[in-house]
């Protein structure tokens, strides 16, 4: 698929590229963090990424700058950011690897089914409400874990369980959505 220069360099798409460029900055800051201030800087990068995610969607819809490239770029930036956050947390939080595996399974399910349906000419047009809720909970819980690294272990486990619950809920609710899409192909 060919993209025009105007599409490639639209403001929403540039914000998507910027979000991807923030990923290594976050990883570096978080992995090297030792003080509260260091952790707060890493959390600030996540806030900046979230703000640019909101802004790119707002600009694209408001100024009619929605592009096919942007429709692909936005979820890629989301998943890369989420993956970077959860993997970075794994290096500092015991048992985070379980949430990482759960996240990978859910995203593999979504990606594989999305790819198979795309090959058949069908596509999921944006996230469903439960996917958006799951993403919001994911960001909220992981932001707290990043920003407050000395939380009591019970609070850490609770945040991980809340995140896992909403990932599971989203996963389970997407199954019938994909099943209906396969029936229509």
N, CA and C atoms as an extended XYZ file, in Angstrom:
555
Properties=species:S:1:pos:R:3:atomname:S:1:resname:S:1:resid:I:1 pbc="F F F"
N         0.843       -1.171        0.000 N   UNK     1
C         0.000        0.000        0.000 CA  UNK     1
C         0.894        1.242        0.000 C   UNK     1
N         0.569        2.177       -0.867 N   UNK     2
C         1.347        3.409       -0.965 CA  UNK     2
C         0.668        4.513       -0.173 C   UNK     2
N         1.491        5.284        0.532 N   UNK     3
C         0.990        6.406        1.319 CA  UNK     3
C         1.544        7.697        0.746 C   UNK     3
N         0.730        8.737        0.787 N   UNK     4
C         1.195       10.034        0.312 CA  UNK     4
C         2.046       10.684        1.398 C   UNK     4
N         2.837       11.651        0.992 N   UNK     5
C         3.671       12.393        1.934 CA  UNK     5
C         2.790       13.080        2.978 C   UNK     5
N         1.629       13.575        2.532 N   UNK     6
C         0.695       14.249        3.438 CA  UNK     6
C         0.210       13.278        4.519 C   UNK     6
N        -0.072       12.023        4.146 N   UNK     7
C        -0.509       11.024        5.123 CA  UNK     7
C         0.616       10.674        6.095 C   UNK     7
N         1.786       10.419        5.544 N   UNK     8
C         2.923        9.994        6.361 CA  UNK     8
C         3.285       11.056        7.391 C   UNK     8
N         3.213       12.319        6.988 N   UNK     9
C         3.644       13.395        7.871 CA  UNK     9
C         2.489       14.205        8.459 C   UNK     9
N         1.305       13.598        8.530 N   UNK    10
C         0.192       14.299        9.179 CA  UNK    10
C         0.521       14.443       10.667 C   UNK    10
N        -0.060       15.428       11.298 N   UNK    11
C         0.214       15.670       12.724 CA  UNK    11
C        -0.129       14.445       13.574 C   UNK    11
N        -1.309       13.827       13.390 N   UNK    12
C        -1.599       12.636       14.206 CA  UNK    12
C        -0.569       11.520       14.020 C   UNK    12
N        -0.132       11.291       12.777 N   UNK    13
C         0.854       10.233       12.546 CA  UNK    13
C         2.211       10.597       13.144 C   UNK    13
N         2.586       11.864       13.065 N   UNK    14
C         3.844       12.301       13.690 CA  UNK    14
C         3.795       12.099       15.205 C   UNK    14
N         2.618       12.337       15.799 N   UNK    15
C         2.470       12.075       17.236 CA  UNK    15
C         2.601       10.581       17.525 C   UNK    15
N         2.111        9.746       16.613 N   UNK    16
C         2.285        8.294       16.762 CA  UNK    16
C         3.744        7.889       16.702 C   UNK    16
N         4.501        8.484       15.769 N   UNK    17
C         5.944        8.205       15.693 CA  UNK    17
C         6.627        8.640       16.983 C   UNK    17
N         6.219        9.812       17.474 N   UNK    18
C         6.796       10.346       18.712 CA  UNK    18
C         6.553        9.383       19.876 C   UNK    18
N         5.348        8.825       19.955 N   UNK    19
C         5.039        7.857       21.018 CA  UNK    19
C         5.975        6.657       20.942 C   UNK    19
N         6.240        6.200       19.730 N   UNK    20
C         7.155        5.063       19.575 CA  UNK    20
C         8.563        5.450       20.014 C   UNK    20
N         8.981        6.670       19.696 N   UNK    21
C        10.313        7.137       20.110 CA  UNK    21
C        10.424        7.306       21.624 C   UNK    21
N         9.299        7.517       22.306 N   UNK    22
C         9.318        7.641       23.765 CA  UNK    22
C         9.585        6.301       24.464 C   UNK    22
N         9.341        5.204       23.774 N   UNK    23
C         9.489        3.878       24.394 CA  UNK    23
C        10.906        3.633       24.911 C   UNK    23
N        11.959        3.799       24.094 N   UNK    24
C        13.295        3.566       24.645 CA  UNK    24
C        13.667        4.574       25.733 C   UNK    24
N        13.126        5.774       25.647 N   UNK    25
C        13.384        6.778       26.696 CA  UNK    25
C        12.802        6.285       28.014 C   UNK    25
N        11.558        5.813       27.971 N   UNK    26
C        10.938        5.269       29.178 CA  UNK    26
C        11.745        4.098       29.730 C   UNK    26
N        12.075        3.145       28.858 N   UNK    27
C        12.803        1.956       29.319 CA  UNK    27
C        14.114        2.358       29.990 C   UNK    27
N        14.866        3.248       29.359 N   UNK    28
C        16.133        3.697       29.926 CA  UNK    28
C        15.917        4.338       31.296 C   UNK    28
N        14.974        5.267       31.375 N   UNK    29
C        14.734        5.967       32.645 CA  UNK    29
C        14.260        5.015       33.736 C   UNK    29
N        13.374        4.092       33.390 N   UNK    30
C        12.829        3.187       34.397 CA  UNK    30
C        13.871        2.173       34.872 C   UNK    30
N        14.586        1.580       33.943 N   UNK    31
C        15.573        0.556       34.315 CA  UNK    31
C        16.709        1.159       35.148 C   UNK    31
N        17.086        2.389       34.829 N   UNK    32
C        18.168        3.054       35.562 CA  UNK    32
C        17.685        3.777       36.820 C   UNK    32
N        16.381        3.828       37.048 N   UNK    33
C        15.820        4.588       38.168 CA  UNK    33
C        16.293        4.043       39.513 C   UNK    33
N        16.670        4.982       40.380 N   UNK    34
C        17.078        4.626       41.739 CA  UNK    34
C        16.356        5.472       42.782 C   UNK    34
N        16.038        6.698       42.437 N   UNK    35
C        15.387        7.601       43.383 CA  UNK    35
C        13.927        7.799       42.992 C   UNK    35
N        13.149        8.363       43.929 N   UNK    36
C        11.750        8.666       43.631 CA  UNK    36
C        11.642        9.565       42.410 C   UNK    36
N        12.525       10.526       42.338 N   UNK    37
C        12.527       11.465       41.216 CA  UNK    37
C        12.746       10.733       39.886 C   UNK    37
N        13.637        9.749       39.884 N   UNK    38
C        13.889        8.961       38.679 CA  UNK    38
C        12.626        8.215       38.237 C   UNK    38
N        11.952        7.606       39.214 N   UNK    39
C        10.728        6.869       38.902 CA  UNK    39
C         9.633        7.816       38.417 C   UNK    39
N         9.578        8.995       39.017 N   UNK    40
C         8.573        9.975       38.596 CA  UNK    40
C         8.838       10.455       37.161 C   UNK    40
N        10.108       10.571       36.788 N   UNK    41
C        10.432       10.949       35.406 CA  UNK    41
C         9.968        9.863       34.429 C   UNK    41
N        10.207        8.614       34.784 N   UNK    42
C         9.762        7.505       33.927 CA  UNK    42
C         8.238        7.520       33.817 C   UNK    42
N         7.564        7.750       34.936 N   UNK    43
C         6.099        7.830       34.918 CA  UNK    43
C         5.639        9.024       34.082 C   UNK    43
N         6.395       10.105       34.132 N   UNK    44
C         6.071       11.284       33.326 CA  UNK    44
C         6.127       10.990       31.833 C   UNK    44
N         7.056       10.147       31.435 N   UNK    45
C         7.143        9.755       30.025 CA  UNK    45
C         5.883        8.988       29.625 C   UNK    45
N         5.392        8.148       30.517 N   UNK    46
C         4.155        7.407       30.233 CA  UNK    46
C         2.978        8.374       30.141 C   UNK    46
N         2.936        9.367       31.017 N   UNK    47
C         1.876       10.380       30.923 CA  UNK    47
C         1.954       11.137       29.603 C   UNK    47
N         3.156       11.507       29.208 N   UNK    48
C         3.352       12.213       27.941 CA  UNK    48
C         2.895       11.339       26.773 C   UNK    48
N         3.221       10.075       26.819 N   UNK    49
C         2.803        9.138       25.780 CA  UNK    49
C         1.275        9.043       25.739 C   UNK    49
N         0.657        8.935       26.903 N   UNK    50
C        -0.798        8.869       26.969 CA  UNK    50
C        -1.456       10.136       26.443 C   UNK    50
N        -0.876       11.281       26.779 N   UNK    51
C        -1.417       12.553       26.308 CA  UNK    51
C        -1.308       12.650       24.788 C   UNK    51
N        -0.168       12.250       24.228 N   UNK    52
C        -0.017       12.316       22.775 CA  UNK    52
C        -0.937       11.308       22.089 C   UNK    52
N        -1.221       10.173       22.751 N   UNK    53
C        -2.180        9.205       22.214 CA  UNK    53
C        -3.563        9.855       22.121 C   UNK    53
N        -3.987       10.501       23.192 N   UNK    54
C        -5.264       11.212       23.184 CA  UNK    54
C        -5.265       12.306       22.119 C   UNK    54
N        -4.182       13.068       22.074 N   UNK    55
C        -4.093       14.213       21.164 CA  UNK    55
C        -4.123       13.775       19.702 C   UNK    55
N        -3.409       12.694       19.374 N   UNK    56
C        -3.405       12.277       17.961 CA  UNK    56
C        -4.803       11.840       17.515 C   UNK    56
N        -5.528       11.135       18.371 N   UNK    57
C        -6.892       10.747       18.029 CA  UNK    57
C        -7.821       11.945       17.914 C   UNK    57
N        -7.689       12.876       18.841 N   UNK    58
C        -8.521       14.081       18.826 CA  UNK    58
C        -8.284       14.898       17.559 C   UNK    58
N        -7.017       15.109       17.228 N   UNK    59
C        -6.684       15.890       16.032 CA  UNK    59
C        -7.158       15.171       14.773 C   UNK    59
N        -6.940       13.866       14.718 N   UNK    60
C        -7.338       13.099       13.531 CA  UNK    60
C        -8.848       13.193       13.300 C   UNK    60
N        -9.624       13.044       14.379 N   UNK    61
C       -11.085       13.100       14.224 CA  UNK    61
C       -11.576       14.524       13.976 C   UNK    61
N       -11.065       15.480       14.731 N   UNK    62
C       -11.534       16.865       14.632 CA  UNK    62
C       -11.203       17.497       13.288 C   UNK    62
N        -9.998       17.247       12.807 N   UNK    63
C        -9.538       17.894       11.572 CA  UNK    63
C        -9.550       16.945       10.371 C   UNK    63
N       -10.272       15.842       10.504 N   UNK    64
C       -10.424       14.858        9.425 CA  UNK    64
C        -9.079       14.428        8.840 C   UNK    64
N        -8.185       14.066        9.735 N   UNK    65
C        -6.866       13.600        9.308 CA  UNK    65
C        -6.698       12.111        9.592 C   UNK    65
N        -7.805       11.386        9.585 N   UNK    66
C        -7.747        9.935        9.788 CA  UNK    66
C        -7.201        9.314        8.506 C   UNK    66
N        -6.151        8.506        8.651 N   UNK    67
C        -5.532        7.862        7.495 CA  UNK    67
C        -5.434        6.358        7.744 C   UNK    67
N        -5.283        5.609        6.675 N   UNK    68
C        -5.080        4.162        6.813 CA  UNK    68
C        -3.790        3.888        7.581 C   UNK    68
N        -2.758        4.682        7.316 N   UNK    69
C        -1.499        4.529        8.049 CA  UNK    69
C        -1.726        4.773        9.535 C   UNK    69
N        -2.471        5.812        9.859 N   UNK    70
C        -2.759        6.136       11.253 CA  UNK    70
C        -3.561        5.046       11.945 C   UNK    70
N        -4.482        4.425       11.215 N   UNK    71
C        -5.280        3.334       11.774 CA  UNK    71
C        -4.406        2.144       12.149 C   UNK    71
N        -3.304        1.966       11.441 N   UNK    72
C        -2.362        0.885       11.767 CA  UNK    72
C        -1.347        1.343       12.806 C   UNK    72
N        -0.882        2.570       12.665 N   UNK    73
C         0.181        3.097       13.532 CA  UNK    73
C        -0.265        3.227       14.982 C   UNK    73
N        -1.476        3.723       15.213 N   UNK    74
C        -1.943        3.962       16.577 CA  UNK    74
C        -1.972        2.692       17.431 C   UNK    74
N        -2.601        1.604       16.968 N   UNK    75
C        -2.572        0.401       17.803 CA  UNK    75
C        -1.179       -0.207       17.943 C   UNK    75
N        -0.348       -0.041       16.932 N   UNK    76
C         1.029       -0.541       17.046 CA  UNK    76
C         1.763        0.225       18.135 C   UNK    76
N         1.632        1.550       18.133 N   UNK    77
C         2.265        2.364       19.174 CA  UNK    77
C         1.723        1.997       20.550 C   UNK    77
N         0.408        1.758       20.633 N   UNK    78
C        -0.210        1.351       21.909 CA  UNK    78
C         0.399        0.052       22.418 C   UNK    78
N         0.430       -0.951       21.556 N   UNK    79
C         0.893       -2.271       21.996 CA  UNK    79
C         2.389       -2.277       22.297 C   UNK    79
N         3.164       -1.555       21.510 N   UNK    80
C         4.602       -1.458       21.809 CA  UNK    80
C         4.831       -0.764       23.147 C   UNK    80
N         4.067        0.290       23.403 N   UNK    81
C         4.197        1.003       24.675 CA  UNK    81
C         3.790        0.106       25.835 C   UNK    81
N         2.637       -0.545       25.708 N   UNK    82
C         2.185       -1.433       26.774 CA  UNK    82
C         3.182       -2.570       27.003 C   UNK    82
N         3.673       -3.156       25.927 N   UNK    83
C         4.658       -4.229       26.055 CA  UNK    83
C         5.928       -3.751       26.746 C   UNK    83
N         6.397       -2.568       26.384 N   UNK    84
C         7.605       -2.019       27.010 CA  UNK    84
C         7.380       -1.779       28.500 C   UNK    84
N         6.214       -1.257       28.848 N   UNK    85
C         5.917       -0.984       30.262 CA  UNK    85
C         5.926       -2.274       31.061 C   UNK    85
N         5.195       -3.262       30.588 N   UNK    86
C         5.034       -4.483       31.373 CA  UNK    86
C         6.337       -5.282       31.440 C   UNK    86
N         7.106       -5.272       30.367 N   UNK    87
C         8.394       -5.978       30.394 CA  UNK    87
C         9.383       -5.251       31.294 C   UNK    87
N         9.384       -3.916       31.248 N   UNK    88
C        10.265       -3.146       32.148 CA  UNK    88
C         9.894       -3.422       33.608 C   UNK    88
N         8.601       -3.467       33.900 N   UNK    89
C         8.159       -3.757       35.271 CA  UNK    89
C         8.610       -5.147       35.720 C   UNK    89
N         8.674       -6.056       34.770 N   UNK    90
C         9.078       -7.423       35.092 CA  UNK    90
C        10.482       -7.467       35.714 C   UNK    90
N        11.340       -6.536       35.332 N   UNK    91
C        12.704       -6.534       35.854 CA  UNK    91
C        12.802       -5.997       37.283 C   UNK    91
N        11.753       -5.361       37.751 N   UNK    92
C        11.801       -4.788       39.099 CA  UNK    92
C        10.745       -5.350       40.035 C   UNK    92
N         9.750       -6.053       39.496 N   UNK    93
C         8.667       -6.566       40.338 CA  UNK    93
C         8.593       -8.081       40.208 C   UNK    93
N         8.748       -8.716       41.352 N   UNK    94
C         8.674      -10.168       41.399 CA  UNK    94
C         7.289      -10.627       40.941 C   UNK    94
N         7.228      -11.679       40.210 N   UNK    95
C         6.012      -12.313       39.691 CA  UNK    95
C         5.317      -11.518       38.579 C   UNK    95
N         5.899      -10.424       38.135 N   UNK    96
C         5.316       -9.677       37.020 CA  UNK    96
C         5.345      -10.519       35.753 C   UNK    96
N         6.234      -11.486       35.674 N   UNK    97
C         6.331      -12.327       34.496 CA  UNK    97
C         5.004      -13.039       34.199 C   UNK    97
N         4.216      -13.307       35.254 N   UNK    98
C         2.917      -13.956       35.027 CA  UNK    98
C         1.986      -13.028       34.257 C   UNK    98
N         1.992      -11.767       34.620 N   UNK    99
C         1.167      -10.791       33.908 CA  UNK    99
C         1.688      -10.589       32.486 C   UNK    99
N         3.002      -10.640       32.328 N   UNK   100
C         3.601      -10.525       30.994 CA  UNK   100
C         3.107      -11.663       30.100 C   UNK   100
N         3.118      -12.888       30.607 N   UNK   101
C         2.641      -14.034       29.820 CA  UNK   101
C         1.169      -13.883       29.461 C   UNK   101
N         0.382      -13.430       30.407 N   UNK   102
C        -1.043      -13.215       30.175 CA  UNK   102
C        -1.255      -12.157       29.101 C   UNK   102
N        -0.510      -11.075       29.198 N   UNK   103
C        -0.583       -9.980       28.223 CA  UNK   103
C        -0.202      -10.488       26.829 C   UNK   103
N         0.876      -11.258       26.747 N   UNK   104
C         1.336      -11.790       25.462 CA  UNK   104
C         0.275      -12.710       24.850 C   UNK   104
N        -0.330      -13.578       25.662 N   UNK   105
C        -1.370      -14.483       25.154 CA  UNK   105
C        -2.553      -13.698       24.602 C   UNK   105
N        -3.017      -12.695       25.340 N   UNK   106
C        -4.164      -11.894       24.889 CA  UNK   106
C        -3.824      -11.163       23.597 C   UNK   106
N        -2.657      -10.529       23.555 N   UNK   107
C        -2.285       -9.752       22.371 CA  UNK   107
C        -1.991      -10.656       21.176 C   UNK   107
N        -1.457      -11.855       21.430 N   UNK   108
C        -1.236      -12.805       20.333 CA  UNK   108
C        -2.575      -13.236       19.748 C   UNK   108
N        -3.546      -13.508       20.612 N   UNK   109
C        -4.891      -13.856       20.162 CA  UNK   109
C        -5.462      -12.738       19.286 C   UNK   109
N        -5.359      -11.510       19.776 N   UNK   110
C        -5.900      -10.363       19.037 CA  UNK   110
C        -5.167      -10.193       17.702 C   UNK   110
N        -3.852      -10.270       17.751 N   UNK   111
C        -3.055      -10.059       16.546 CA  UNK   111
C        -3.264      -11.124       15.491 C   UNK   111
N        -3.267      -12.378       15.911 N   UNK   112
C        -3.444      -13.478       14.962 CA  UNK   112
C        -4.829      -13.421       14.325 C   UNK   112
N        -5.853      -13.226       15.145 N   UNK   113
C        -7.207      -13.154       14.589 CA  UNK   113
C        -7.382      -11.921       13.716 C   UNK   113
N        -6.814      -10.809       14.129 N   UNK   114
C        -6.881       -9.602       13.305 CA  UNK   114
C        -6.217       -9.817       11.959 C   UNK   114
N        -5.069      -10.475       11.970 N   UNK   115
C        -4.337      -10.755       10.728 CA  UNK   115
C        -5.130      -11.702        9.827 C   UNK   115
N        -5.665      -12.789       10.408 N   UNK   116
C        -6.424      -13.758        9.611 CA  UNK   116
C        -7.668      -13.125        8.997 C   UNK   116
N        -8.350      -12.287        9.758 N   UNK   117
C        -9.531      -11.618        9.229 CA  UNK   117
C        -9.163      -10.588        8.174 C   UNK   117
N        -8.049       -9.907        8.377 N   UNK   118
C        -7.592       -8.914        7.398 CA  UNK   118
C        -7.296       -9.589        6.064 C   UNK   118
N        -6.718      -10.772        6.114 N   UNK   119
C        -6.438      -11.525        4.882 CA  UNK   119
C        -7.722      -11.916        4.164 C   UNK   119
N        -8.819      -11.998        4.920 N   UNK   120
C       -10.121      -12.334        4.327 CA  UNK   120
C       -10.926      -11.084        3.982 C   UNK   120
N       -10.303       -9.950        4.124 N   UNK   121
C       -10.975       -8.706        3.756 CA  UNK   121
C       -11.803       -8.068        4.856 C   UNK   121
N       -11.718       -8.596        6.061 N   UNK   122
C       -12.454       -8.039        7.205 CA  UNK   122
C       -11.456       -7.421        8.169 C   UNK   122
N       -11.981       -6.459        8.929 N   UNK   123
C       -11.088       -5.814        9.889 CA  UNK   123
C       -11.917       -5.279       11.041 C   UNK   123
N       -11.365       -5.390       12.242 N   UNK   124
C       -11.989       -4.827       13.428 CA  UNK   124
C       -11.735       -3.328       13.380 C   UNK   124
N       -12.794       -2.555       13.278 N   UNK   125
C       -12.634       -1.103       13.183 CA  UNK   125
C       -12.536       -0.485       14.570 C   UNK   125
N       -11.343       -0.443       15.093 N   UNK   126
C       -11.108        0.177       16.388 CA  UNK   126
C       -11.431       -0.753       17.543 C   UNK   126
N       -11.010       -0.319       18.711 N   UNK   127
C       -11.227       -1.106       19.919 CA  UNK   127
C       -12.679       -1.008       20.370 C   UNK   127
N       -13.156       -2.079       20.957 N   UNK   128
C       -14.495       -2.091       21.544 CA  UNK   128
C       -14.396       -1.407       22.916 C   UNK   128
N       -15.523       -1.076       23.501 N   UNK   129
C       -15.520       -0.355       24.779 CA  UNK   129
C       -14.759       -1.134       25.851 C   UNK   129
N       -14.896       -2.459       25.880 N   UNK   130
C       -14.232       -3.247       26.907 CA  UNK   130
C       -12.721       -3.299       26.679 C   UNK   130
N       -12.297       -3.191       25.435 N   UNK   131
C       -10.864       -3.095       25.152 CA  UNK   131
C       -10.305       -1.768       25.648 C   UNK   131
N       -11.085       -0.715       25.472 N   UNK   132
C       -10.656        0.612       25.936 CA  UNK   132
C       -10.596        0.673       27.462 C   UNK   132
N       -11.580        0.060       28.119 N   UNK   133
C       -11.572        0.020       29.588 CA  UNK   133
C       -10.361       -0.768       30.072 C   UNK   133
N       -10.106       -1.896       29.446 N   UNK   134
C        -8.954       -2.719       29.819 CA  UNK   134
C        -7.649       -1.940       29.650 C   UNK   134
N        -7.540       -1.208       28.558 N   UNK   135
C        -6.339       -0.405       28.313 CA  UNK   135
C        -6.196        0.690       29.354 C   UNK   135
N        -7.291        1.355       29.681 N   UNK   136
C        -7.249        2.424       30.684 CA  UNK   136
C        -6.820        1.869       32.046 C   UNK   136
N        -7.376        0.729       32.431 N   UNK   137
C        -7.008        0.100       33.709 CA  UNK   137
C        -5.541       -0.309       33.679 C   UNK   137
N        -5.106       -0.869       32.557 N   UNK   138
C        -3.705       -1.259       32.402 CA  UNK   138
C        -2.789       -0.063       32.663 C   UNK   138
N        -3.067        1.058       31.981 N   UNK   139
C        -2.223        2.244       32.138 CA  UNK   139
C        -2.286        2.801       33.559 C   UNK   139
N        -3.461        2.830       34.145 N   UNK   140
C        -3.598        3.363       35.502 CA  UNK   140
C        -2.802        2.522       36.497 C   UNK   140
N        -3.005        1.215       36.446 N   UNK   141
C        -2.305        0.327       37.396 CA  UNK   141
C        -0.795        0.338       37.186 C   UNK   141
N        -0.359        0.265       35.937 N   UNK   142
C         1.091        0.251       35.698 CA  UNK   142
C         1.711        1.609       36.006 C   UNK   142
N         0.967        2.692       35.773 N   UNK   143
C         1.466        4.021       36.124 CA  UNK   143
C         1.719        4.099       37.632 C   UNK   143
N         0.789        3.589       38.418 N   UNK   144
C         0.964        3.587       39.882 CA  UNK   144
C         2.188        2.746       40.256 C   UNK   144
N         2.350        1.589       39.621 N   UNK   145
C         3.506        0.736       39.913 CA  UNK   145
C         4.827        1.419       39.550 C   UNK   145
N         4.820        2.178       38.464 N   UNK   146
C         6.035        2.881       38.042 CA  UNK   146
C         6.325        4.056       38.969 C   UNK   146
N         5.301        4.815       39.257 N   UNK   147
C         5.459        6.055       40.022 CA  UNK   147
C         5.784        5.801       41.495 C   UNK   147
N         5.273        4.699       42.039 N   UNK   148
C         5.451        4.401       43.465 CA  UNK   148
C         6.096        3.030       43.629 C   UNK   148
N         7.406        2.956       43.415 N   UNK   149
C         8.090        1.658       43.426 CA  UNK   149
C         8.173        0.996       44.801 C   UNK   149
N         7.912        1.747       45.869 N   UNK   150
C         8.022        1.143       47.200 CA  UNK   150
C         6.654        0.851       47.811 C   UNK   150
N         5.669        0.584       46.973 N   UNK   151
C         4.359        0.176       47.477 CA  UNK   151
C         4.493       -1.135       48.240 C   UNK   151
N         3.637       -1.344       49.209 N   UNK   152
C         3.644       -2.648       49.892 CA  UNK   152
C         3.359       -3.763       48.879 C   UNK   152
N         3.948       -4.908       49.115 N   UNK   153
C         3.828       -6.023       48.188 CA  UNK   153
C         2.366       -6.395       47.939 C   UNK   153
N         1.524       -6.321       48.956 N   UNK   154
C         0.103       -6.643       48.798 CA  UNK   154
C        -0.556       -5.679       47.808 C   UNK   154
N        -0.182       -4.420       47.840 N   UNK   155
C        -0.736       -3.429       46.899 CA  UNK   155
C        -0.263       -3.731       45.477 C   UNK   155
N         0.997       -4.119       45.347 N   UNK   156
C         1.544       -4.470       44.034 CA  UNK   156
C         0.776       -5.654       43.449 C   UNK   156
N         0.597       -6.685       44.248 N   UNK   157
C        -0.134       -7.876       43.801 CA  UNK   157
C        -1.579       -7.502       43.452 C   UNK   157
N        -2.190       -6.656       44.260 N   UNK   158
C        -3.569       -6.224       43.983 CA  UNK   158
C        -3.660       -5.509       42.640 C   UNK   158
N        -2.731       -4.612       42.356 N   UNK   159
C        -2.724       -3.896       41.075 CA  UNK   159
C        -2.507       -4.862       39.916 C   UNK   159
N        -1.643       -5.839       40.122 N   UNK   160
C        -1.417       -6.843       39.080 CA  UNK   160
C        -2.678       -7.668       38.838 C   UNK   160
N        -3.390       -8.032       39.912 N   UNK   161
C        -4.609       -8.822       39.778 CA  UNK   161
C        -5.722       -8.026       39.091 C   UNK   161
N        -5.836       -6.760       39.420 N   UNK   162
C        -6.838       -5.906       38.769 CA  UNK   162
C        -6.533       -5.824       37.274 C   UNK   162
N        -5.272       -5.622       36.944 N   UNK   163
C        -4.866       -5.557       35.534 CA  UNK   163
C        -5.170       -6.874       34.834 C   UNK   163
N        -4.813       -7.982       35.477 N   UNK   164
C        -5.065       -9.309       34.895 CA  UNK   164
C        -6.560       -9.548       34.697 C   UNK   164
N        -7.376       -9.136       35.659 N   UNK   165
C        -8.822       -9.317       35.548 CA  UNK   165
C        -9.368       -8.598       34.313 C   UNK   165
N        -8.959       -7.349       34.118 N   UNK   166
C        -9.483       -6.590       32.977 CA  UNK   166
C        -8.905       -7.075       31.650 C   UNK   166
N        -7.667       -7.564       31.657 N   UNK   167
C        -7.125       -8.191       30.445 CA  UNK   167
C        -7.942       -9.434       30.099 C   UNK   167
N        -8.255      -10.247       31.123 N   UNK   168
C        -9.036      -11.473       30.903 CA  UNK   168
C       -10.444      -11.136       30.424 C   UNK   168
N       -11.050      -10.143       31.035 N   UNK   169
C       -12.394       -9.738       30.640 CA  UNK   169
C       -12.414       -9.294       29.179 C   UNK   169
N       -11.455       -8.472       28.812 N   UNK   170
C       -11.359       -8.005       27.434 CA  UNK   170
C       -11.146       -9.185       26.488 C   UNK   170
N       -10.238      -10.067       26.839 N   UNK   171
C        -9.947      -11.252       26.038 CA  UNK   171
C       -11.222      -12.070       25.818 C   UNK   171
N       -11.940      -12.355       26.895 N   UNK   172
C       -13.153      -13.177       26.800 CA  UNK   172
C       -14.261      -12.490       26.000 C   UNK   172
N       -14.377      -11.183       26.134 N   UNK   173
C       -15.420      -10.467       25.402 CA  UNK   173
C       -15.081      -10.288       23.920 C   UNK   173
N       -13.789      -10.358       23.577 N   UNK   174
C       -13.420      -10.276       22.161 CA  UNK   174
C       -13.663      -11.598       21.428 C   UNK   174
N       -13.702      -12.710       22.134 N   UNK   175
C       -13.900      -14.012       21.480 CA  UNK   175
C       -15.190      -14.034       20.655 C   UNK   175
N       -16.346      -13.660       21.228 N   UNK   176
C       -17.559      -13.676       20.387 CA  UNK   176
C       -17.540      -12.623       19.270 C   UNK   176
N       -16.827      -11.523       19.479 N   UNK   177
C       -16.715      -10.510       18.422 CA  UNK   177
C       -16.005      -11.111       17.218 C   UNK   177
N       -14.885      -11.786       17.472 N   UNK   178
C       -14.156      -12.419       16.377 CA  UNK   178
C       -14.967      -13.564       15.773 C   UNK   178
N       -15.669      -14.324       16.609 N   UNK   179
C       -16.486      -15.434       16.101 CA  UNK   179
C       -17.546      -14.916       15.128 C   UNK   179
N       -18.211      -13.815       15.472 N   UNK   180
C       -19.205      -13.220       14.565 CA  UNK   180
C       -18.552      -12.746       13.272 C   UNK   180
N       -17.361      -12.199       13.367 N   UNK   181
C       -16.669      -11.723       12.172 CA  UNK   181
C       -16.307      -12.886       11.258 C   UNK   181
N       -15.880      -14.007       11.826 N   UNK   182
C       -15.559      -15.190       11.015 CA  UNK   182
C       -16.802      -15.725       10.320 C   UNK   182
N       -17.955      -15.667       10.985 N   UNK   183
C       -19.203      -16.162       10.378 CA  UNK   183
C       -19.605      -15.320        9.181 C   UNK   183
N       -19.280      -14.044        9.211 N   UNK   184
C       -19.659      -13.131        8.121 CA  UNK   184
C       -18.717      -13.217        6.927 C   UNK   184
N       -17.607      -13.899        7.063 N   UNK   185
C       -16.628      -13.959        5.958 CA  UNK   185
C       -17.049      -14.996        4.944 C   UNK   185
